[in-house]
Amino acid sequence: MTVHLLQHRKAEDDYESVKALGIYATREDAEDAIGRFLRLPGFSEHPDGFSIDEYTVGKDCWPEGFVPWSESVGKKEGDIPGWR
């Protein structure tokens, strides 16, 4: 089963604010939700911050682990194991 995670990102002065807004059965449902969120304060001022990511239920997403952002700055894809 595939689900669609709707998130909103907004760059702050020294960090990025990320909000998980909902998980939907279809991409179309997630796109409809964006329309609803765009009518709300905060989201309406930052309409380009929405993203929809597809996930498979029951499947691990980070099987090789992760590298902290500070260690990945300036590196290219392939320089870090597990980075795709």
Backbone as a ProteinNet text record, in pm:
[ID]
protein_1_A
[PRIMARY]
MTVHLLQHRKAEDDYESVKALGIYATREDAEDAIGRFLRLPGFSEHPDGFSIDEYTVGKDCWPEGFVPWSESVGKKEGDIPGWR
[TERTIARY]
84	0	89.2	55.2	128.3	46.7	113.8	49	127.9	64.3	124.2	130	251.1	274.4	280.5	193.1	192	265	364.7	441.2	448.3	481.3	504.9	635.8	721.9	851.2	855.8	916.1	935.5	1071.9	1154.3	1286.9	1273.5	1331.7	1337.9	1477.3	1509.3	1640	1755.9	1751.9	1864.7	1823.7	1702.3	1658.7	1542	1500.2	1386.8	1273.7	1156.2	1038.1	967.5	946.8	879.8	759.4	643.8	520.5	464.8	440.1	368.4	220.1	153	14.1	-87.3	-47.2	-140.8	-84.6	-145.5	-110.2	-235.5	-222.9	-339.2	-322.7	-435.3	-435.2	-391.1	-419.4	-382.8	-315.2	-240.3	-177.6	-285.1	-394.1	-503.3	-562	-577.4	-627	-531.1	-401.2	-301.4	-305.7	-322.4	-332.3	-457.8	-568.2	-690.1	-666.3	-590.6	-560.8	-478.9	-388.3	-310.8	-405.3	-508	-606.4	-671.9	-699.5	-759.6	-659.7	-534.2	-432.6	-399.7	-408.5	-377.4	-472.1	-584.9	-680.6	-649.6	-548.6	-516.8	-398.5	-398.7	-285.4	-154.8	-48.9	82.2	105.8	19.8	34.1	7.1	-90.6	-124.8	-11.9	70.3	183	304.2	302	415.5	363	301.3	237	333.2	460.8	557.1	621.1	579	642.2	586.5	484.8	421.9	500.7	502.6	560.5	479.1	473.8	404.7	506.6	526.5	619.3	543	582	516.2	595.1	523.9	585.6	509	581.4	520.2	506.3	384.6	358.8	434.5	501.5	573.9	715.1	760.4	895.1	981.6	1101.3	1194.9	1239.5	1256.5	1295	1442.7	1509.5	1650.3	1733.3	1735	1800.3	1951.7	2016.7	2162	2201.8	2104.3	2134.5	2134.6	2197.5	2200.8	2329.3	2357.6	2472.6	2418.3	2464	2416	2438.9	2346.9	2354.5	2491.3	2544.1	2672	2785.6	2775	2878.5	2857.2	2738.8	2709.9	2729.5	2743.3	2757.9	2881.6	2863	2973.5	3006.4	2937.2	2962.8	2862.3	2899	2812	2751.5	2643.1	2580.5	2686.6	2691.6	2790.7	2910.2	2936	3046.5	3013.4	2883.5	2838.2	2766.8	2809.1	2742.2	2593	2511.9	2367.9	2294.1	2366	2300.6	2259	2131.3	2080.6	2016.2
-117.2	0	124.4	218.1	343.9	455.9	541.9	659.2	783.6	899.3	1025.7	1120.6	1158	1246.2	1390.6	1473.9	1616.5	1691.6	1770.5	1850.8	1995.4	2083.1	2223.2	2266.1	2328.5	2377.2	2528.8	2590.8	2736.1	2766.1	2835.7	2872.8	2986.1	2965.5	3069.5	3131.5	3221.2	3287.2	3188	3095.2	3003.7	2856.6	2826.9	2687.9	2676.7	2553.5	2528.4	2467	2524.4	2472.8	2374.9	2252	2150.4	2098.9	2099.5	2050.7	1936.2	1821.3	1711.8	1745.6	1758.1	1804.2	1692.2	1580	1469.6	1359.5	1243.1	1127	1087.3	1074.3	1054.8	930.7	872.4	750.3	776.6	895.6	926.7	1063.1	1083	1213.3	1320.8	1284.7	1379.5	1427.5	1335.6	1374.4	1473.7	1449	1538.8	1675.5	1676.2	1803.1	1880.3	1809.3	1874.9	1938.5	1869.5	1922	2050.7	2058.4	2181.8	2299	2279.2	2385	2431.2	2337.6	2374.6	2449.9	2401.9	2467.7	2607.5	2627.7	2759.4	2869.1	2830.6	2929	2967.4	2904.8	2926.8	3021.3	3096.9	3185.8	3107	3169.2	3104.4	3031.4	2936.7	2861.5	2950.4	3039.7	3126.8	3225.1	3259.2	3349.1	3277.1	3144.2	3064.2	2949.4	2982	2879	2783.6	2818.7	2731.4	2629.6	2625.8	2537.5	2396.5	2365.7	2233.3	2129.2	2006.9	1894.1	1768.6	1681.4	1553.3	1444.2	1354	1242.7	1111.6	1017.7	887.1	786	708.9	606.2	475.6	365.3	233.3	189.3	155	111.6	-18.6	-26	-145.8	-154.8	-51.8	-52.6	50.2	8.3	100.4	206.5	328.8	440.1	477.6	443.3	480.3	355.3	254.9	127.9	136.4	239.7	252.9	352.9	405.5	507	645.1	742.6	879.1	948.7	1057	1140.9	1277.3	1334.3	1466.6	1569.7	1664.2	1767.3	1835.6	1863.8	1935	1857	1724	1642.1	1626.1	1660.7	1642.2	1769.7	1883.5	2011	2006.6	2041.2	2045.8	1913.4	1807.4	1676.9	1650.2	1559.4	1524.5	1386.6	1361.1	1229.6	1125.7	1020.1	915.9	927.5	1047.4	1065.3	1008.7	993.2	946.4	813.2	707.4	577.6	587.9	526.8	524.5	645.5	746.5	866.4	839.2	853.8	827.4	949.8
0	0	0	-83.9	-94.5	-30.9	44.3	103.6	62.4	79.8	38.1	157.3	196.1	310.3	261.5	315.7	283.9	394.2	355.7	450.7	402.8	496.4	462.2	526.6	446.6	494.4	480.8	582	578.8	638.8	562.4	611.1	711.8	827.9	930.3	922.8	1013.1	1009.5	1014.7	1109.3	1124.8	1128.3	1086.6	1079.9	982.8	958.7	870.6	951.8	942.4	1010.6	916.7	962.7	881.7	959.2	893.2	955.7	872.9	935.8	870.5	880.6	766	764.1	750.5	693.8	679.1	591.8	604	522.3	446.6	314.7	228.1	141.1	103.4	22.4	-120.9	-172.2	-310.8	-318.1	-423.9	-447.9	-464.5	-530.6	-552.2	-419.5	-323.4	-190.2	-123.6	-136.7	-78.1	-146.4	-278.4	-351.3	-310.2	-288.3	-239.5	-102.5	-17.7	115.9	107.2	10.4	-7	-27.3	-108	-130.4	-1.5	88.3	217.3	305.1	308.8	391.5	340.4	209.6	152.8	200.2	255.3	308.5	453.2	511.9	653.7	671.5	782.3	810.7	818	774.9	774.6	644.3	613.5	489.2	368.1	380.1	267.2	235	334.5	311.3	252.4	254.9	205.1	118.7	5.2	-77.3	-147.2	-156.7	-224.3	-130.7	-4.9	92.3	99.4	20.5	27.8	-51	2.2	-71.3	-41.3	-139.9	-125.7	-155.9	-60.4	-77.5	-68.4	-151.2	-157.3	-74.4	7.2	91.1	78	92.6	94.4	239.3	280.4	417.5	443.5	557.6	596.6	541.9	470.2	412.6	485.2	527	591.3	491.7	540.3	452.9	461.8	568.3	585.5	616.9	529.5	562	578.8	523.6	537.4	644.9	719.8	819.6	755.9	823	770.5	811.9	744.4	774.8	815.4	926.5	966.3	855.4	846.1	742.4	742.6	860.6	870	804.2	799.2	736.5	586.6	536.4	394.4	312.2	377.5	306.6	217.5	91.9	-3	-68.7	-30.3	-91	-201.5	-291.1	-402.6	-380.7	-455.5	-450.9	-485.3	-411	-432.9	-339.9	-285.5	-191.3	-53.9	-26.9	103.5	84.9	154.5	140.8	171	88	109.6	56.5	9.1	-44.3	-187.3	-213.3	-349.1	-404.4
[MASK]
++++++++++++++++++++++++++++++++++++++++++++++++++++++++++++++++++++++++++++++++++++

